[in-house]
């Protein structure tokens, strides 16, 4: 699947232009294959984008603004969700792409906490017994004899 970035090449809004540049620049930096689809000069692109942004993701006026990002036919998100994914180092997941070879998949906080708990439990098992515990074990062994 190819990443589709819907944008407006002739937008009068500086904010929209900056957001579009941020998305495109980041995709290029990561060498992610994508195609730009202009909604300002192509009515089909504009209609397709508007129809395929899920209802709950549309702004209150019902008209989504560029940039809007899709993986093929699947909606990924708008600039704000892209930015959050970028900040969370989860862009490949956001785009529905496998991480590049050799990259580490970022673990969730739950996974990290679980790993820490397992490490602590293992350390307790492996830790040498206190003198009191050793004395109690020795006494118990003496009583058995």
Secondary structure, DSSP 8 states (H G I E B T S, - for coil): --EEEEE-TT---HHHHHHHHHHHHHHHHTT--EEEEESSS-HHHHHHHHHHS-GGGS-TTS---S-EEEETTEEEEEHHHHHHHHHTT-HHHHHT----TT------HHHHHHHHHHHHHHHHHHS---HHHHHHHHHHHHHH-
